Amino acid sequence: MNRSSKTAAAVLTAAGILAAGWLPAGPASAVDGAGPPAGERVLWGAVTIPPGRDGIVEASGLSGPALGFGSSLTLTAPAGAEVTGVPLAAAGYRGEVAADGRTAVYTAVSAERPWQTGSFPFVLTVPADAEPGTRLAGCVLRLADAEGVARASGGCQVTVGLPSPVLSRPEPGVPLGYRPAAAGLAYPGAQVTVSDQDGNEVCTDTAGADGSWSCAPGRDLPAGANRLQATASLNGVSAASEQIHITVGSPTSVTAPAVPPR
């Protein structure tokens, strides 16, 4: 089966990767809870992670006075999620995850310029029953010196995304009629739109309780090679399937398959 991957940017979104910058301090509403004292700096960012999947939150690029040996960067997981890993491979830091998964911390043990070079990843896991489009509150990042005094703080916005839909029909690599039926699986209740290689809408359907969906074009597709892709949308979030390569043949020589029943 000849399938091509979605663009790199979309892959990053599906994986839930966030680069959280160290920004000038803002109002208290910029983070969960009270804002930091004037003159401190704030961490803030946003990431989308599908239900039951892992995502990586990365903090990087601190400017200002260097913090030394024993300083630490702590992430508190948002409500409903867990911190499950601290995969930093760079020397000079020690990573630990709390037994309950609520927090994880990197501690500087020998780095020459702690926190000013490199990035610091934390793995977050979103529960499988999380509702797509929900924002999980309470994600907090805190940078402290060796005495435990906060030197930067802030939060990250974690949104529950959608799992990528599956486009299982039409069959790629064989001649098809001008109006080939499309079918597959998606998150229950999601609106599914099938588009061609030029971004034109081919057909739409809503995924049923079992996740199945199917639709057929209301117009002829152009003859020749084409690509189809399904995009699922629900509660303000969306995800796309892999593309499939198809060949549209002559309606006199190829019979278009019927839309399969659910």
SEMAR-813239 format. One record per residue (C-alpha): residue number from 0; chain; x, y, z. Coordinates in nm, 2 decimals, always signed. Example, Ala and Ser with C-alpha at 12.3 -4.5 7.8 and 13.67 -1.06 7.14 Angstrom:
<recs>
<0; 'A'; <+1.23; -0.45; +0.78>>
<1; 'A'; <+1.37; -0.11; +0.71>>
</recs>
This chain:
<recs>
<0; 'A'; <+0.00; +0.00; +0.00>>
<1; 'A'; <+0.15; +0.33; -0.11>>
<2; 'A'; <+0.09; +0.59; +0.16>>
<3; 'A'; <+0.28; +0.91; +0.22>>
<4; 'A'; <+0.33; +1.07; +0.56>>
<5; 'A'; <+0.17; +1.40; +0.65>>
<6; 'A'; <+0.39; +1.71; +0.66>>
<7; 'A'; <+0.66; +1.74; +0.93>>
<8; 'A'; <+0.47; +2.02; +1.10>>
<9; 'A'; <+0.16; +1.81; +1.14>>
<10; 'A'; <+0.37; +1.52; +1.27>>
<11; 'A'; <+0.51; +1.75; +1.54>>
<12; 'A'; <+0.17; +1.86; +1.64>>
<13; 'A'; <+0.04; +1.50; +1.66>>
<14; 'A'; <+0.34; +1.41; +1.88>>
<15; 'A'; <+0.27; +1.70; +2.11>>
<16; 'A'; <+0.60; +1.88; +2.10>>
<17; 'A'; <+0.62; +2.23; +2.26>>
<18; 'A'; <+0.91; +2.47; +2.28>>
<19; 'A'; <+0.83; +2.69; +2.58>>
<20; 'A'; <+1.02; +3.02; +2.59>>
<21; 'A'; <+1.15; +3.22; +2.88>>
<22; 'A'; <+0.95; +3.54; +2.84>>
<23; 'A'; <+0.93; +3.87; +3.03>>
<24; 'A'; <+0.70; +3.86; +3.32>>
<25; 'A'; <+0.33; +3.93; +3.24>>
<26; 'A'; <+0.01; +3.96; +3.43>>
<27; 'A'; <-0.11; +3.69; +3.66>>
<28; 'A'; <-0.36; +3.56; +3.40>>
<29; 'A'; <-0.07; +3.44; +3.19>>
<30; 'A'; <-0.01; +3.14; +3.42>>
<31; 'A'; <-0.21; +2.92; +3.65>>
<32; 'A'; <-0.23; +3.08; +3.99>>
<33; 'A'; <-0.07; +3.41; +4.10>>
<34; 'A'; <+0.18; +3.58; +3.88>>
<35; 'A'; <+0.55; +3.60; +3.98>>
<36; 'A'; <+0.70; +3.90; +4.15>>
<37; 'A'; <+0.80; +4.20; +3.92>>
<38; 'A'; <+1.14; +4.14; +3.76>>
<39; 'A'; <+1.11; +3.76; +3.74>>
<40; 'A'; <+1.05; +3.58; +3.41>>
<41; 'A'; <+0.77; +3.37; +3.29>>
<42; 'A'; <+0.75; +3.04; +3.11>>
<43; 'A'; <+0.45; +2.98; +2.89>>
<44; 'A'; <+0.35; +2.78; +2.59>>
<45; 'A'; <+0.09; +2.55; +2.43>>
<46; 'A'; <+0.08; +2.18; +2.32>>
<47; 'A'; <-0.18; +1.95; +2.19>>
<48; 'A'; <-0.17; +1.57; +2.27>>
<49; 'A'; <-0.43; +1.31; +2.15>>
<50; 'A'; <-0.61; +1.09; +2.41>>
<51; 'A'; <-0.39; +0.80; +2.54>>
<52; 'A'; <-0.08; +0.95; +2.38>>
<53; 'A'; <+0.25; +1.10; +2.50>>
<54; 'A'; <+0.37; +1.45; +2.42>>
<55; 'A'; <+0.70; +1.63; +2.49>>
<56; 'A'; <+0.71; +1.97; +2.66>>
<57; 'A'; <+1.04; +2.14; +2.61>>
<58; 'A'; <+1.17; +2.44; +2.80>>
<59; 'A'; <+1.47; +2.62; +2.66>>
<60; 'A'; <+1.66; +2.95; +2.61>>
<61; 'A'; <+1.67; +3.11; +2.96>>
<62; 'A'; <+1.84; +3.45; +2.95>>
<63; 'A'; <+1.95; +3.65; +3.26>>
<64; 'A'; <+2.18; +3.56; +3.55>>
<65; 'A'; <+2.32; +3.21; +3.53>>
<66; 'A'; <+2.21; +2.97; +3.80>>
<67; 'A'; <+2.47; +2.73; +3.94>>
<68; 'A'; <+2.51; +2.38; +4.08>>
<69; 'A'; <+2.19; +2.25; +4.26>>
<70; 'A'; <+1.95; +2.47; +4.07>>
<71; 'A'; <+1.64; +2.29; +3.94>>
<72; 'A'; <+1.36; +2.30; +3.68>>
<73; 'A'; <+1.03; +2.14; +3.79>>
<74; 'A'; <+0.72; +2.07; +3.59>>
<75; 'A'; <+0.39; +2.00; +3.76>>
<76; 'A'; <+0.15; +1.80; +3.53>>
<77; 'A'; <-0.19; +1.95; +3.45>>
<78; 'A'; <-0.50; +1.79; +3.60>>
<79; 'A'; <-0.58; +1.45; +3.45>>
<80; 'A'; <-0.23; +1.40; +3.30>>
<81; 'A'; <+0.10; +1.25; +3.43>>
<82; 'A'; <+0.46; +1.33; +3.38>>
<83; 'A'; <+0.61; +1.00; +3.26>>
<84; 'A'; <+0.96; +1.08; +3.15>>
<85; 'A'; <+1.27; +1.31; +3.16>>
<86; 'A'; <+1.46; +1.20; +2.85>>
<87; 'A'; <+1.73; +1.47; +2.85>>
<88; 'A'; <+2.05; +1.31; +2.72>>
<89; 'A'; <+2.29; +1.61; +2.78>>
<90; 'A'; <+2.55; +1.58; +3.06>>
<91; 'A'; <+2.54; +1.80; +3.36>>
<92; 'A'; <+2.17; +1.74; +3.47>>
<93; 'A'; <+1.99; +1.47; +3.67>>
<94; 'A'; <+1.63; +1.40; +3.59>>
<95; 'A'; <+1.37; +1.24; +3.82>>
<96; 'A'; <+1.00; +1.17; +3.80>>
<97; 'A'; <+0.79; +1.16; +4.12>>
<98; 'A'; <+0.63; +0.82; +4.20>>
<99; 'A'; <+0.28; +0.96; +4.16>>
<100; 'A'; <+0.36; +1.12; +3.82>>
<101; 'A'; <+0.25; +1.46; +3.94>>
<102; 'A'; <+0.59; +1.63; +3.91>>
<103; 'A'; <+0.93; +1.58; +3.75>>
<104; 'A'; <+1.25; +1.78; +3.80>>
<105; 'A'; <+1.59; +1.84; +3.63>>
<106; 'A'; <+1.87; +1.93; +3.87>>
<107; 'A'; <+2.20; +2.09; +3.75>>
<108; 'A'; <+2.48; +1.88; +3.88>>
<109; 'A'; <+2.78; +1.99; +3.67>>
<110; 'A'; <+2.67; +2.21; +3.38>>
<111; 'A'; <+2.89; +2.51; +3.32>>
<112; 'A'; <+2.59; +2.74; +3.22>>
<113; 'A'; <+2.28; +2.57; +3.36>>
<114; 'A'; <+1.96; +2.63; +3.17>>
<115; 'A'; <+2.11; +2.88; +2.92>>
<116; 'A'; <+2.20; +2.62; +2.65>>
<117; 'A'; <+2.00; +2.33; +2.52>>
<118; 'A'; <+1.64; +2.23; +2.59>>
<119; 'A'; <+1.48; +2.04; +2.87>>
<120; 'A'; <+1.21; +1.79; +2.77>>
<121; 'A'; <+0.94; +1.65; +2.99>>
<122; 'A'; <+0.71; +1.37; +2.87>>
<123; 'A'; <+0.34; +1.41; +2.95>>
<124; 'A'; <+0.08; +1.14; +2.91>>
<125; 'A'; <-0.29; +1.23; +2.85>>
<126; 'A'; <-0.55; +0.97; +2.96>>
<127; 'A'; <-0.72; +0.76; +2.69>>
<128; 'A'; <-1.07; +0.88; +2.80>>
<129; 'A'; <-0.98; +1.25; +2.78>>
<130; 'A'; <-1.23; +1.45; +2.58>>
<131; 'A'; <-1.08; +1.61; +2.26>>
<132; 'A'; <-1.08; +1.99; +2.27>>
<133; 'A'; <-1.05; +2.00; +2.65>>
<134; 'A'; <-0.78; +2.22; +2.80>>
<135; 'A'; <-0.61; +2.05; +3.10>>
<136; 'A'; <-0.55; +2.32; +3.37>>
<137; 'A'; <-0.26; +2.33; +3.61>>
<138; 'A'; <+0.05; +2.27; +3.40>>
<139; 'A'; <+0.33; +2.47; +3.59>>
<140; 'A'; <+0.70; +2.52; +3.52>>
<141; 'A'; <+0.93; +2.65; +3.79>>
<142; 'A'; <+1.30; +2.73; +3.78>>
<143; 'A'; <+1.47; +2.76; +4.13>>
<144; 'A'; <+1.82; +2.83; +4.25>>
<145; 'A'; <+2.01; +2.59; +4.48>>
<146; 'A'; <+1.83; +2.74; +4.78>>
<147; 'A'; <+1.49; +2.67; +4.63>>
<148; 'A'; <+1.41; +3.03; +4.56>>
<149; 'A'; <+1.20; +3.07; +4.24>>
<150; 'A'; <+1.39; +3.25; +3.96>>
<151; 'A'; <+1.14; +3.19; +3.68>>
<152; 'A'; <+0.79; +3.04; +3.67>>
<153; 'A'; <+0.49; +3.00; +3.45>>
<154; 'A'; <+0.26; +2.75; +3.29>>
<155; 'A'; <+0.19; +2.56; +2.97>>
<156; 'A'; <-0.14; +2.51; +2.80>>
<157; 'A'; <-0.22; +2.14; +2.74>>
<158; 'A'; <-0.50; +2.07; +2.50>>
<159; 'A'; <-0.65; +1.72; +2.43>>
<160; 'A'; <-0.62; +1.66; +2.06>>
<161; 'A'; <-0.78; +1.41; +1.82>>
<162; 'A'; <-0.63; +1.07; +1.72>>
<163; 'A'; <-0.55; +1.07; +1.35>>
<164; 'A'; <-0.83; +0.92; +1.14>>
<165; 'A'; <-0.78; +0.62; +0.92>>
<166; 'A'; <-0.86; +0.63; +0.55>>
<167; 'A'; <-0.89; +0.26; +0.44>>
<168; 'A'; <-1.09; +0.30; +0.12>>
<169; 'A'; <-1.06; +0.35; -0.17>>
<170; 'A'; <-0.79; +0.09; -0.25>>
<171; 'A'; <-0.47; +0.26; -0.37>>
<172; 'A'; <-0.28; +0.14; -0.67>>
<173; 'A'; <-0.58; +0.01; -0.88>>
<174; 'A'; <-0.79; +0.20; -1.14>>
<175; 'A'; <-1.10; +0.35; -0.99>>
<176; 'A'; <-1.42; +0.51; -1.11>>
<177; 'A'; <-1.47; +0.88; -1.13>>
<178; 'A'; <-1.66; +0.88; -0.79>>
<179; 'A'; <-1.48; +0.63; -0.57>>
<180; 'A'; <-1.63; +0.57; -0.23>>
<181; 'A'; <-1.42; +0.66; +0.08>>
<182; 'A'; <-1.44; +0.49; +0.42>>
<183; 'A'; <-1.24; +0.44; +0.74>>
<184; 'A'; <-1.23; +0.50; +1.11>>
<185; 'A'; <-1.22; +0.82; +1.33>>
<186; 'A'; <-1.29; +0.94; +1.68>>
<187; 'A'; <-1.67; +0.89; +1.74>>
<188; 'A'; <-1.87; +1.20; +1.66>>
<189; 'A'; <-1.59; +1.36; +1.46>>
<190; 'A'; <-1.67; +1.54; +1.13>>
<191; 'A'; <-1.46; +1.37; +0.86>>
<192; 'A'; <-1.37; +1.55; +0.54>>
<193; 'A'; <-1.19; +1.38; +0.25>>
<194; 'A'; <-0.99; +1.61; +0.03>>
<195; 'A'; <-0.79; +1.56; -0.29>>
<196; 'A'; <-0.43; +1.65; -0.37>>
<197; 'A'; <-0.53; +2.01; -0.45>>
<198; 'A'; <-0.72; +2.06; -0.12>>
<199; 'A'; <-1.06; +2.03; -0.28>>
<200; 'A'; <-1.34; +1.87; -0.07>>
<201; 'A'; <-1.43; +1.53; -0.21>>
<202; 'A'; <-1.69; +1.42; +0.05>>
<203; 'A'; <-1.78; +1.43; +0.42>>
<204; 'A'; <-1.94; +1.22; +0.69>>
<205; 'A'; <-1.97; +1.20; +1.07>>
<206; 'A'; <-1.80; +0.91; +1.25>>
<207; 'A'; <-2.05; +0.68; +1.42>>
<208; 'A'; <-2.04; +0.55; +1.78>>
<209; 'A'; <-1.80; +0.27; +1.66>>
<210; 'A'; <-1.58; +0.52; +1.48>>
<211; 'A'; <-1.67; +0.41; +1.13>>
<212; 'A'; <-1.75; +0.66; +0.85>>
<213; 'A'; <-1.81; +0.65; +0.48>>
<214; 'A'; <-1.89; +0.89; +0.20>>
<215; 'A'; <-1.89; +0.92; -0.18>>
<216; 'A'; <-1.80; +1.22; -0.41>>
<217; 'A'; <-2.09; +1.43; -0.54>>
<218; 'A'; <-1.89; +1.51; -0.85>>
<219; 'A'; <-1.64; +1.33; -1.08>>
<220; 'A'; <-1.28; +1.34; -0.98>>
<221; 'A'; <-1.03; +1.42; -1.26>>
<222; 'A'; <-0.88; +1.13; -1.45>>
<223; 'A'; <-0.53; +1.02; -1.36>>
<224; 'A'; <-0.32; +1.02; -1.05>>
<225; 'A'; <-0.45; +1.18; -0.74>>
<226; 'A'; <-0.41; +1.17; -0.36>>
<227; 'A'; <-0.68; +1.16; -0.10>>
<228; 'A'; <-0.66; +1.25; +0.27>>
<229; 'A'; <-0.91; +1.24; +0.55>>
<230; 'A'; <-0.93; +1.52; +0.82>>
<231; 'A'; <-1.13; +1.47; +1.14>>
<232; 'A'; <-1.25; +1.77; +1.34>>
<233; 'A'; <-1.43; +1.79; +1.68>>
<234; 'A'; <-1.46; +2.05; +1.95>>
<235; 'A'; <-1.21; +2.29; +1.78>>
<236; 'A'; <-0.93; +2.04; +1.73>>
<237; 'A'; <-0.84; +1.84; +1.42>>
<238; 'A'; <-0.61; +1.56; +1.29>>
<239; 'A'; <-0.54; +1.43; +0.94>>
<240; 'A'; <-0.48; +1.08; +0.81>>
<241; 'A'; <-0.19; +0.96; +0.59>>
<242; 'A'; <-0.25; +1.03; +0.23>>
<243; 'A'; <-0.33; +0.75; -0.02>>
<244; 'A'; <-0.23; +0.76; -0.38>>
<245; 'A'; <-0.51; +0.66; -0.62>>
<246; 'A'; <-0.56; +0.64; -1.00>>
<247; 'A'; <-0.89; +0.75; -1.14>>
<248; 'A'; <-0.98; +0.56; -1.46>>
<249; 'A'; <-1.25; +0.58; -1.72>>
<250; 'A'; <-1.62; +0.54; -1.61>>
<251; 'A'; <-1.68; +0.31; -1.91>>
<252; 'A'; <-1.40; +0.07; -1.80>>
<253; 'A'; <-1.42; +0.10; -1.42>>
<254; 'A'; <-1.71; +0.05; -1.20>>
<255; 'A'; <-1.71; +0.28; -0.89>>
<256; 'A'; <-1.76; +0.07; -0.56>>
<257; 'A'; <-2.07; +0.14; -0.36>>
<258; 'A'; <-2.05; +0.32; -0.03>>
<259; 'A'; <-2.01; +0.04; +0.23>>
<260; 'A'; <-2.29; +0.01; +0.49>>
<261; 'A'; <-2.20; +0.08; +0.86>>
</recs>
